[in-house]
């Protein structure tokens, strides 16, 4: 079914699947799919790693695990605006 899709389309579908699970409050399934996605070689580029870091941080923030969210963002691209904004939000929430 997905044989005619480009790699970019496949990765976008995978990321959208994780977001869809989060929006449907299926957080455990989203965490499982997120962990599986981290291990896939096609998600090793900076852009996808940054997106995955942001999603992981969101899951921690939702659970009010701000320290864990901040730690998860430390490995992200420090020049990525998403990462910088999330870290700023967390530092404010932690009153640092």
C-alpha positions, 0 to 999 in steps of 0.5 A: 500500500505504501510502496508508491510513497517517497521516504519523506512521505513515509516519515511524515505519516509515521510522525503524524501517526504518533501525533494522532495517537496523542490527540486521541489520548492514547498516550501509551501507544504513542510512547511505544510508537515513538520509541520504535520510531527513534530506532528506525534509521530513516529518522536519524537526520537532524530535522526528524530527531528534533521533531521526535525530541519535541514530541517526547518533551510534550509527553513529559510536559503533559505528565508534569514531568518537567525535569525529564522533559528538559533532560530529553531536550538536551540531546536535541539540536540547540539551534532549532527554534522548537527546542529553544522555545520548549526549553524556555517554557520548561525553565520558566515552569521550573522557575529557573 
